[in-house]
Amino acid sequence: MRAPMHGSTDVADSWCRLLWMQAMTQLDWTPEFGLVDGLRDSYEKDFGRGNFRKAADFTTDDMILEKAKGKVPVMA
C-alpha cells in the first residue's frame, strides 16, 4: 500500500490525475505505453543512437554575459 502524501504534493498529484482523465475522456485517448517504457523508448531513439551528442554552443550565453558585464553585482 502506498504511503499517504502530505502538503502540496497531494494537490499536484490530484491535478495531474484530473488532467490525465480529462485527456482520456475528451480526446478519446489512451497512452500507448507506460512511463518506464516511454522513457526507455525516448532514450533509445534519441540518446541511445548517439543523437544530440554534439559540442555545446555557448554563443548566446556569451552574448548575454557580455551585455551584462559591469551591470550585475558579483556576489562573493
Secondary structure, 3 states (H helix, E strand, C coil): CCCCCCCHHHHHHHHHHHHHHHHHHHCCCCCCCCHHHHHHHHHHHHCCCCCCCCCCCCHHHHHHHHHHCCCCCCCC
